[in-house]
């Protein structure tokens, strides 16, 4: 009995890796986790974990939000309940060369290096799939970018989208001898979806679906400005999966708890509290706090709330080593304070720790 292409793909790949868990290199591809909030006009990482906006030189900054996928639609019937939504601002100056509005996902280099993709071979493939919807009917562009060694870019298009209609896009990407992916915890690979790119980053001579040396001014072909010049136009994605092989298999749905744990390698909330009589004055380190999940790198801390006694003053955060390292992850930190006397004191801080790419 002859095997179809999907059957051959599954036979040639470890069953538990390809068909079961961990085949999807993308974290939070179903847009479930949004630790920072569900809507924001701030560029960058502001809502859905692991996905950020890339907006530049806009009259009014496009906003980002986590939204519901409408019931009865596909992808809703396939189990998708959330999407990343980019909403255009009012671009009163029209479309200009420096304008950019889009969405980015950054991949940790070692996740590609250890994925099983022979990325320097043109006969070895990864497959990208995603669902996309726009309020404006048009074609959109995006690209994959390798960031180690000499940067290489792989531009692609969504094809012409019907307004307000979800469309599944699948792209099969071969390896290339010019690709370099380091086995480390830095950003080694990137996916971008461009709702709009001005002519400062586009060129009509750009070839789609092939690797080329990256140049800032030739990322994709020239893009129609219809979406960008439409006030409150929307662009949504969900169901993002990147897997090894030449066939797009069914999306790997993970539990919210599983996706949250994976996201916390890059961003998490913390609470730390200490109270006692120090018996000393000056600079003092408080007891160690354990992070919820070891983080990718030594994080940057913010404080959203602080309560303390008048004789204690915050000084700094510090990571505690060992076992913090790039190999083991960064797991422990402490608050350092300055106390004005040796009497009883206390401090509570609630905030976030970020080790995003």
Residue, then its C-alpha position, 0 to 999 in steps of 0.5 A: x500500500x502506497x504511503x502519502x507524503x504526510x505518511x512518509x514525513x511521519x515515518x522519517x521523523x521521531x514520532x514523539x517529536x513530530x506528531x506528539x509534543x514539542x514539535x512546535x518551535x514557537x512558544x505561545x503560538x495559539x496566543x493564550x498567554x498575555x502576562x503583561x495585559x490584553x491591550x496596549x498602544x506601546x510598541x514592543x512586548x506589551x500584551x501577548x507573550x513572546x510576540x511583539x509589535x514593530x512599529x516605526x515612524x507612525x503618525x499614530x502608533x498602531x495598538x496591539x491586543x489579545x482578542x477572541x477568535x469568533x465562534x463558528x469560524x475556522x480557526x475557532x473550530x480547530x481549537x483556537x480561542x485567542x489571536x494577536x490583533x494589530x490595529x492601525x492608528x490614524x496615519x494623517x501623513x499617508x504612507x511614507x518611506x520610513x513607516x513600519x507596522x508589523x508583528x515579530x517573533x524572536x527564536x532562541x538560537x539553540x531552539x533552531x540549532x537543536x531542532x533537527x533541521x539541517x539548516x545548511x542543506x537545501x534538501x532539509x526543510x522547516x515549515x511555517x504555518x499560521x492563520x491570518x485575517x485583515x480588515x482590508x483585502x490585500x496581499x501582505x509580506x513577511x520574512x524569516x531572518x537568521x541573525x548569526x554570522x552573515x544575516x540571511x533573509x527569506x521573504x514570503x507573502x500571504x497571498x491576496x486576503x479577503x477582508x475579515x476572513x481567516x486564511x491559513x498560510x503555509x510556507x515550506x523553507x529549505x536550508x541554505x549553505x549561507x545560514x549560521x545558527x549558533x548553539x546559544x541563548x541569544x536571538x538566532x532566528x526571527x519571523x516578521x509579519x508586515x502589515x505595512x513597510x514603507x519604501x525605505x525597506x522594500x524593493x520591487x526586485x526582491x525575490x520571494x521564497x528564497x534565501x538572500x543576504x539581508x539588506x535593510x532596504x530590500x526586505x520585501x517587495x514593495x507593499x500596497x499602502x491600502x491597509x496602512x492608509x485605512x484608519x483602524x484597519x486590523x491585522x490578526x494572526x494565530x495558530x503560529x507553528x514552526x516545525x522541522x520537515x516539509x509538511x505542515x502537520x496539525x497544530x500542537x495545542x498545549x495547555x495554558x499551564x504548559x505555555x505559561x511555563x515556557x513563556x516565563x523563561x523570558x518574562x514573569x511576575x515576582x513578589x518578594x517580602x522580608x521583615x526582621x531586625x537586622x541588627x546592623x546599618x548600611x547596605x544589606x542583602x535580603x533573603x533570596x527569592x526563587x523565580x517561578x521558572x529559570x530565565x533565559x538570561x539575567x533579567x531586568x527587573x521592574x517594580x510595580x508596587x512597593x511597601x516598606x518601613x521608613x528605615x529601609x530603602x531599596x538599593x538594587x537587585x542582584x542575581x545569586x550565583x551559583x547556580x545562575x548561568x546561561x546553561x542552567x538558567x537564572x533562578x535566584x535573586x535578592x533585594x539589596x537595601x540600605x537601612x538607617x538603623x538596626x531596628x525592625x524593618x520590612x519591605x515588599x516588592x511586586x514587579x516583573x522580570x524580563x529576559x526577552x530577546 
